[in-house]
């Protein structure tokens, strides 16, 4: 990969994730304090990305992969997204806010597959070069959090206007990206293939079925973090909360680098158990911090666990699926995993987190201890279930094949 190509791909990935990071972390604070949305409504708003994850394979698989060059459809989606984001910034009633946000997240989530596909198309050695490109996703998210805090946008519509401007820039820049022609024009497409249903036969294996069920269930408690963490920090009077939350993305990079060595030592089951347990631990720390506001180490330890929480669940999960699926259904298996986790799991989790937060709210005050203890208990139970029923198959701990294409 030439240095020029690397820089061009870096700018693309940085810009794409900067757009997301400008509003996703802090939307709960804005929706609660300024728009006065109920907890259930905030949960539904966060669940819009899960709906996007469910619908976006249709955009990528039927339209982008078959009729248009990737860079053009990516540009179109971000330009449309810029308009929708600005529209969202003007809406104050949930009846208008939610459907426009939902339309936006469908366009945005499709961009994940498009940016991955464009990058992989132009790499000579994806296994080594893809992680080097994707590190800019964490950098983009970090810079977005810093910008939101610096511009004081954590509790106002300015976050969506900043995201709109960034999406506009990304849309225009996408037109300058390397030409990436559609690859699937001559291939038949079906709904089952696009959503990964062709891989359902893998569910006949008990361990794979347990893995998928637990992957779905762990996405339920983890949604509490994305929906409510920024508001929690603001109510606990933590200054520049969005900027401080970017420490989680710093830890993402660290744990991603540690993953191959740890996989070799403790295996896939050990990695997945650590990931599930890390979610239980971080929520427990947040609950304790609520009772002991001077113990800032609890708060920051919980934030810094993010790399373990994310990489050991999602990255390790994708690697496990890649190992278990045959070549003929590998893509379908990854699609099924995404639908179950980023789609169904995150949607149920976002909805449930909103219901729980609403139940433990009196006026404008939240009782954060039970809000965090409930997902902590979920994670703790899942660790036990996974340890008892999941059996690691020979070969899944082989770190020789690390597929970063998903």
Secondary structure, 3 states (H helix, E strand, C coil): CCHHHHHHHHHHHHHHHHHHHCCCCCHHHHHHHCCCCCHHHHHHHHHHHHHHHHHHHHHHHHHHCCCCCHHHHHHHHHHHHHHHHHHHHCCCCHHHHHHHHHHHHHHHHHHHHHHHHHHHHCCCCHHHHHHHHHHHHHHHHHHHHHHHHHCCCCCCCHHHHHHHHHHHHHHHHHCCCCCCCCCCCCCCCCHHHHCCHHHHHHHHCHHHHHHHHHHHHHHHHHHHHHHHHHHHHHHCCCCCHHHHHCHHHHHHHHHHHHHHHHHHHHHHHHHHHHHHHHHHHHHHHHHHHHHCCCCHHHHHHHHHCHHHHHHHHHHHHHHHHHHHCCHHHHHHHHHHHHHHHHHHHHHHHHHHHHHHHHHCEECCEECHHHHHHHHHHHHHHHHHHHHHHCCCCCCCCCCCCCCCCC
